[in-house]
């Protein structure tokens, strides 16, 4: 009896040892890919010191560099596990940390009319883009990504929406290209229009924040007008970012419903816990005084992790497949851009 009793712990110890070794091997497996994505993210951030590319966000630069590496040199097989980890795990963590950029006080400063304009524009643009995508014959998942990127917050919205939509990496790259191109056009065209359209600083800032895609593009277009316009545009843009979570949660419900087979058993699409975490962090940021240094560090970390995720997506993107998508998605991105610019301007004139 004593021998049997004393021998029983050994299988348990062996199982624990095997689990530790397995976990260690899993961690080691992701290191090369994560290191490659991080290196590209550092390069992308460094490139922003170049005046010619300073207006582009590091996320846009990272996916472009990743695509160049993938299609010119090839992605090392050793990096596959870490690339997948960056696209999925690090991306979700980054979206949760985005909540530190927003407080309810900031949103309140836009005013009820401003919130109505931002929310109404987002919903209308998302619906229009999906309808136009069906009319043009654009694949549904890609149309959703373009709709999210145009109506919410550019590349961040594209990658967050894809956590639920689960489109191909090529679709993600195409959607990001669309919001980058048309957002950049807005960045240069908008500053020439306030006087022509009879927009004061507040109205112009609200229009910029409610309709331009990337936050860097919003800042570049609005601060050219005035400090007041830039501040209003930034807050309006943050209000759009705050609506990212409800949109992703809604898409998750729609995906869950559409995935139900004829037998009645529901499929299990991923629950977007990261979206819930995003809202929770934003709420915490609204009621708890977080030290400025810590808050700044979390925002920097969030941006860097998003940049890593997009670098990883670039490393998985085959340009030949991107080219095969054709011009219809680009046409959809252009139509969505024109719609969000026109619709938000009409609301500002009617409501503001």
C-alpha positions in Angstrom: 0.0 0.0 0.0 2.7 2.4 0.9 4.5 1.8 -2.4 1.3 2.4 -4.4 0.5 5.6 -2.5 4.0 7.0 -2.9 4.0 6.3 -6.6 0.7 8.1 -7.3 2.1 11.7 -7.3 4.6 10.9 -10.1 2.0 10.9 -12.9 0.7 14.2 -11.6 4.2 15.7 -11.6 4.9 14.3 -15.0 1.7 15.9 -16.3 2.6 19.2 -14.8 6.1 19.1 -16.3 4.6 18.2 -19.7 2.2 21.1 -19.5 4.9 23.5 -18.5 7.1 22.3 -21.4 4.2 22.6 -23.8 3.4 26.1 -22.7 7.1 27.0 -23.0 7.3 25.6 -26.5 4.1 27.6 -27.4 5.7 30.8 -26.1 8.9 30.2 -28.0 7.0 29.4 -31.2 5.4 32.9 -31.3 8.6 34.8 -30.5 10.0 35.1 -34.1 6.7 36.3 -35.6 6.0 38.7 -32.8 9.5 40.0 -33.0 9.2 40.5 -36.8 5.9 42.4 -36.4 7.3 44.5 -33.6 10.4 45.4 -35.8 8.1 46.5 -38.6 6.1 48.6 -36.1 9.2 50.3 -34.9 10.3 51.0 -38.5 6.8 52.4 -39.3 6.9 54.7 -36.2 10.4 55.9 -37.2 9.3 56.7 -40.7 6.8 59.2 -39.4 9.7 61.5 -38.7 10.1 61.9 -42.5 8.0 65.0 -43.6 6.6 63.3 -46.7 5.0 60.5 -44.7 4.3 62.2 -41.4 0.6 62.5 -42.2 0.1 58.8 -42.5 -0.5 56.8 -39.3 2.1 54.2 -38.3 -0.6 51.5 -38.8 -0.9 52.4 -42.5 2.9 52.4 -42.9 3.2 49.0 -41.0 0.8 47.2 -43.3 2.5 48.6 -46.3 5.9 47.5 -45.1 4.5 44.0 -44.1 3.0 43.6 -47.6 6.4 44.6 -49.1 8.2 42.0 -47.1 5.6 39.3 -47.8 5.5 39.8 -51.6 9.2 40.7 -52.2 11.0 38.4 -49.8 8.4 36.1 -48.5 7.2 35.6 -44.9 9.5 33.1 -43.0 7.6 29.9 -42.0 9.2 30.2 -38.5 7.2 33.5 -38.0 3.7 32.1 -38.8 2.7 31.3 -35.3 3.7 34.7 -34.0 2.0 36.5 -36.9 -1.2 34.7 -36.1 -0.8 35.6 -32.4 -0.3 39.3 -33.3 -3.3 39.4 -35.6 -5.7 37.9 -33.1 -4.5 38.3 -29.5 -2.5 41.5 -29.6 -5.2 43.1 -31.8 -7.9 42.5 -29.2 -5.8 43.7 -26.4 -5.0 46.9 -28.4 -8.7 47.6 -28.9 -9.5 47.2 -25.2 -6.7 49.7 -24.4 -8.3 52.2 -26.9 -10.8 52.9 -24.2 -8.2 55.0 -22.4 -8.5 57.6 -25.1 -12.2 58.4 -24.3 -14.2 59.8 -21.4 -17.9 60.6 -21.2 -17.0 64.2 -20.4 -15.3 64.5 -23.8 -18.3 63.1 -25.5 -20.6 65.5 -23.7 -18.6 68.4 -24.9 -19.8 67.7 -28.5 -23.3 68.4 -27.3 -26.6 66.5 -28.0 -26.7 67.8 -31.6 -23.1 66.9 -32.3 -23.7 63.3 -31.0 -26.8 63.1 -33.1 -24.9 64.2 -36.2 -22.0 61.8 -35.5 -24.3 58.8 -34.8 -26.7 59.5 -37.6 -23.9 59.8 -40.1 -22.3 56.6 -38.9 -25.5 54.6 -39.2 -26.5 56.1 -42.5 -23.0 55.6 -44.0 -22.8 52.0 -42.8 -26.2 51.1 -44.3 -25.5 53.0 -47.6 -22.1 51.2 -48.0 -23.6 47.8 -47.5 -26.4 48.5 -50.0 -24.0 50.0 -52.5 -21.8 46.9 -52.0 -24.6 44.6 -52.9 -25.5 46.7 -56.0 -21.9 46.6 -57.2 -21.4 42.9 -56.5 -18.7 43.4 -53.8 -18.3 40.4 -51.5 -20.3 41.0 -48.3 -17.4 40.6 -45.8 -15.3 43.1 -47.7 -18.2 45.5 -48.0 -18.6 45.4 -44.2 -15.0 46.2 -43.7 -15.1 49.2 -46.0 -18.3 50.3 -44.3 -16.7 50.1 -40.9 -13.5 51.8 -41.9 -15.4 54.7 -43.6 -18.1 55.2 -41.1 -16.2 54.7 -37.8 -12.4 55.2 -37.5 -10.4 54.0 -40.5 -7.9 51.1 -40.1 -8.7 50.5 -36.4 -12.4 49.9 -37.2 -11.5 47.6 -40.2 -9.3 45.3 -38.0 -11.8 45.4 -35.1 -14.7 44.5 -37.4 -12.7 41.7 -39.0 -12.5 40.0 -35.6 -16.2 39.3 -36.0 -16.4 39.2 -39.8 -13.4 37.0 -40.3 -12.6 38.1 -43.8 -9.4 37.2 -45.6 -6.3 39.2 -44.9 -6.4 40.5 -48.5 -9.9 41.9 -47.8 -8.5 43.7 -44.7 -5.7 45.1 -46.7 -8.0 46.3 -49.5 -10.4 47.9 -47.0 -7.5 49.7 -45.3 -6.2 50.9 -48.7 -9.6 52.4 -49.5 -9.9 54.3 -46.2 -6.3 55.5 -46.5 -6.7 56.8 -50.1 -10.0 58.5 -49.6 -9.2 59.8 -46.1 -6.0 61.3 -47.5 -8.0 63.0 -50.3 -10.3 64.5 -47.6 -7.2 65.6 -45.6 -6.1 67.8 -48.5 -9.4 68.9 -49.9 -11.4 69.8 -46.7 -9.2 72.7 -45.6 -10.1 74.5 -48.9 -13.9 74.3 -48.3 -15.0 76.1 -45.1 -15.4 79.5 -46.6 -17.1 78.1 -49.8 -19.5 76.1 -47.6 -20.0 78.9 -45.0 -18.7 76.8 -42.1 -17.4 78.4 -38.9 -14.7 76.8 -36.8 -17.1 74.6 -34.8 -19.1 73.5 -37.8 -16.0 72.7 -39.8 -14.5 70.8 -36.9 -17.6 68.8 -36.4 -17.8 68.0 -40.2 -14.2 66.9 -40.2 -14.5 64.7 -37.1 -17.8 63.2 -38.3 -16.6 62.3 -41.8 -12.9 61.9 -42.3 -11.6 58.4 -41.8 -8.4 58.3 -39.7 -7.8 60.4 -36.6 -4.5 61.5 -38.0 -6.2 62.7 -41.1 -8.9 64.5 -39.0 -6.2 66.3 -37.1 -4.3 67.3 -40.2 -7.4 68.7 -41.9 -9.0 70.4 -38.9 -6.0 72.1 -37.2 -5.2 73.8 -40.5 -8.4 75.8 -40.0 -7.9 76.8 -36.3 -7.2 75.5 -32.9 -10.9 75.6 -32.1 -11.8 73.6 -35.2 -9.1 71.0 -34.4 -10.3 70.5 -30.8 -13.9 70.1 -32.0 -12.9 67.7 -34.7 -10.8 65.6 -32.3 -13.7 65.2 -29.9 -16.2 64.4 -32.6 -13.8 61.8 -33.9 -13.5 60.2 -30.5 -17.3 60.1 -30.3 -17.2 58.0 -33.5 -14.5 55.8 -32.0 -16.8 55.2 -29.0 -19.4 53.8 -31.3 -17.0 51.1 -32.5 -18.1 48.8 -29.7 -21.9 48.9 -30.4 -21.2 48.3 -34.1 -19.0 45.3 -33.5 -21.4 43.9 -31.0 -24.3 44.3 -33.4 -22.3 42.6 -36.2 -21.6 39.8 -33.8 -25.3 39.3 -33.2 -26.1 39.4 -36.9 -23.3 36.9 -37.6 -24.6 34.6 -34.9 -28.1 34.8 -36.4 -27.0 34.2 -40.0 -24.7 31.3 -38.9 -27.7 29.3 -37.5 -28.1 26.1 -39.7 -31.3 24.6 -40.8 -31.3 22.1 -37.9 -31.8 24.9 -35.5 -28.5 24.6 -33.6 -26.7 27.9 -33.5 -23.1 28.1 -34.6 -20.7 29.9 -32.2 -19.1 32.9 -33.9 -16.6 34.6 -31.6 -18.0 36.7 -28.8 -16.4 40.1 -29.1 -15.3 40.4 -25.5 -12.7 42.9 -26.6 -15.5 45.3 -27.5 -17.1 44.9 -24.1 -13.6 45.5 -22.5 -13.3 48.6 -24.6 -16.5 50.0 -23.2 -15.5 49.0 -19.6 -12.2 50.8 -19.9 -13.8 53.9 -21.3 -16.3 53.9 -18.4 -13.5 53.4 -15.9 -11.5 56.2 -17.5 -14.6 58.4 -17.1 -15.1 57.9 -13.3 -11.5 57.2 -12.1 -8.8 59.7 -12.2 -6.0 57.8 -14.0 -2.5 59.4 -13.7 -1.7 61.3 -16.9 1.6 59.3 -17.4 -0.1 56.0 -17.1 -2.9 57.0 -19.4 -0.4 58.3 -22.0 1.5 55.0 -21.7 -1.6 52.9 -22.3 -2.5 55.0 -25.4 1.0 54.6 -26.8 0.9 50.9 -26.1 -2.5 50.5 -27.8 -1.3 52.3 -30.9 1.9 50.2 -31.0 0.0 46.9 -30.6 -2.4 48.0 -33.4 0.6 48.8 -35.5 2.1 45.3 -34.8 -1.3 43.7 -35.7 -1.4 45.5 -39.1 2.2 44.7 -39.8 1.3 41.0 -39.2 -1.7 41.3 -41.6 0.6 42.8 -44.2 2.9 39.8 -43.8 0.0 37.6 -44.6 -1.3 39.5 -47.6 -0.7 38.3 -51.1 -0.8 41.2 -53.5 -1.9 39.0 -56.4 -5.1 38.1 -54.5 -5.5 41.8 -53.6 -5.3 42.6 -57.3 -7.8 39.9 -58.1 -10.4 41.8 -56.2 -10.7 44.3 -59.1 -11.9 47.9 -59.0 -15.4 47.4 -57.6 -14.4 47.6 -54.0 -12.4 50.7 -54.7 -15.5 52.2 -56.4 -17.4 51.3 -53.2 -14.9 53.0 -51.0 -15.2 56.2 -53.2 -19.0 56.2 -53.1 -18.9 55.7 -49.3 -16.5 58.6 -48.9 -18.7 60.9 -51.0 -21.7 59.8 -49.0 -20.3 60.4 -45.6 -18.9 63.8 -46.6 -22.3 64.9 -48.1 -24.6 63.4 -45.6 -22.7 64.7 -42.5 -22.6 68.2 -44.1 -26.3 68.2 -44.8 -27.0 67.2 -41.1 -24.8 70.0 -39.9 -26.6 72.5 -42.0 -30.0 71.2 -40.9 -29.4 70.4 -37.2 -26.3 72.4 -36.3 
